[in-house]
Amino acid sequence: MARWLKTARAEEERQAEDTKVRQVVETTLADIGARGDAAVRALSEKFDGWSPERFRLSEEEIARCVAEVDAADIEDIRFAQTQVRNFAQYQKNAFQDIEIETIPGVILGHKNIPVNAVGSYVPGGKYPMVASAHMSVVTAKVAGVGRIATCAPPYQGRPNPAIVAAQHLGGADEIYCLGGIQAVGAMALGTESIAPVDMLVGPGNAFVAEAKRQLFGRVGIDLFAGPTETLILADDTVDGEICAADLLGQAEHGPTSPAILVTDSEKLARDTMAEVARQLTILSTAEVAGQAWNDYGQVIVCDGLDEMIHVADDIASEHVQVMTRDDDRFLREMTNYGALFLGPRTNVSYGDKVIGTNHTLPTRKAARYTGGLWVGKFMKTCTYQRILTDEATTRVGEVCSRLCALEGFAGHKEQADIRVRRYGGKNA
């Protein structure tokens, strides 16, 4: 039976915090809906100390930002975006429009149509999340989205040049220096200066995530996102140092980011806990990572791989790092995860920044029912129907008429009956 050597804060405490966030977001979105640009400007001034003449960057401002970025950094951004673009293109190539004749004279088909307008949020208040621009903007571009608007908050009092460069090189059509609830609210609801989008994507803090949740329905969203999560599944083929590095590497995202070790080796569990304590004395982001580990870190010891798989599927973590004698078994048997990272040579940081898979992934057990952001999220699979012959519409219409009568839908029945009368000839 699984044993917890370290537990996290109670779920009830998290729910109380969620309630406070929900109330703030609801009030703020109502203000944006009522006052438009005036509300957006007031919020930007209040939370970011940022009130430029206009929030959308001009071509000249974008060019200046790109010119500020070191040439080597530009090359790294291009490399990362190439990996994301290539994988997204392979995924898109797996989509097929279809058209088939299901019975004589009846044609059914579907088309894969990109969303018209997408709003991409790129976090940048605490850390300038350059990689988030790759994941949303590049992927939407590959999907064929016609208009991509991006928002990122000011960083140290101005647009972050590296984020702007990544947005621009990724193919953004509009780039705004605007953060928080006011950014996603403006893109979703529209204001006097920002045209509304059809879909919101990209990670963010608790307020951004809640704003997306409340806006869902008025616009589409990629997924319901919470704090970054990481789960390590390891046995004694690895050591505490690498496990601790992988736990803290994700815990530094924020003070509420869960980092969990599941292992069948108590020695590895205790070595990892000791290594976490040691690494927190030298890690530059230890203040954030340490709070996340103290409040949300867990260490679970299981009786073998079967139990490890069961516990992991119950946790349904966003990121799952597997370092065992039989990594492929986890790939075969696990069903609930955002992304798997198999073997000690790969890690979540690769996925976050450069390897090519998308880093916008399900959290808070959403991996039970959805995968992460990918090119397909920007596509709508829309069906169409065509009937070519009198015989086919009569055959379908007669069955439809009887089924409508069974359900009591008189108007539906008449839609079928009129076709039978008109096209059924002697059978009408």
Stockholm file with secondary structure:
# STOCKHOLM 1.0

chainA/1-428         MARWLKTARAEEERQAEDTKVRQVVETTLADIGARGDAAVRALSEKFDGWSPERFRLSEEEIARCVAEVDAADIEDIRFAQTQVRNFAQYQKNAFQDIEIETIPGVILGHKNIPVNAVGSYVPGGKYPMVASAHMSVVTAKVAGVGRIATCAPPYQGRPNPAIVAAQHLGGADEIYCLGGIQAVGAMALGTESIAPVDMLVGPGNAFVAEAKRQLFGRVGIDLFAGPTETLILADDTVDGEICAADLLGQAEHGPTSPAILVTDSEKLARDTMAEVARQLTILSTAEVAGQAWNDYGQVIVCDGLDEMIHVADDIASEHVQVMTRDDDRFLREMTNYGALFLGPRTNVSYGDKVIGTNHTLPTRKAARYTGGLWVGKFMKTCTYQRILTDEATTRVGEVCSRLCALEGFAGHKEQADIRVRRYGGKNA
#=GR chainA/1-428 SS CCEEEECCCCHHHHHHHHHHHHHHHHHHHHHHHHHTHHHHHHHHHHHHCCCCSCSBCCHHHHHHHHHHSCHHHHHHHHHHHHHHHHHHHHHHHTCCCEEEEEETTEEEEEEEEECSEEEEECCCSSSCCHHHHIIIIIHHHHHTCSEEEEEECCBTTBCCHHHHHHHHHHTCSEEEECCHHHHHHHHHHCCSSSCCCSEEECCCCHHHHHHHHHHBTTBEESCCCCSCCEEEEECTTSCHHHHHHHHHHHHTTCTTCCEEEEESCHHHHHHHHHHHHHHTTTCTTHHHHHHHHHHHCEEEECSSHHHHHHHHHHHCCSEEEEESTTHHHHHHHCCCCSEEEESTTCCHHHHHHTSSSCCCCCCTTGGGTCCCCCGGGGEEEEEEEEECCHHHHHHHHHHHHHHHHHHTCHHHHHHHHHHHHHHCGGGC
#=GC SS_cons         CCEEEECCCCHHHHHHHHHHHHHHHHHHHHHHHHHTHHHHHHHHHHHHCCCCSCSBCCHHHHHHHHHHSCHHHHHHHHHHHHHHHHHHHHHHHTCCCEEEEEETTEEEEEEEEECSEEEEECCCSSSCCHHHHIIIIIHHHHHTCSEEEEEECCBTTBCCHHHHHHHHHHTCSEEEECCHHHHHHHHHHCCSSSCCCSEEECCCCHHHHHHHHHHBTTBEESCCCCSCCEEEEECTTSCHHHHHHHHHHHHTTCTTCCEEEEESCHHHHHHHHHHHHHHTTTCTTHHHHHHHHHHHCEEEECSSHHHHHHHHHHHCCSEEEEESTTHHHHHHHCCCCSEEEESTTCCHHHHHHTSSSCCCCCCTTGGGTCCCCCGGGGEEEEEEEEECCHHHHHHHHHHHHHHHHHHTCHHHHHHHHHHHHHHCGGGC
//
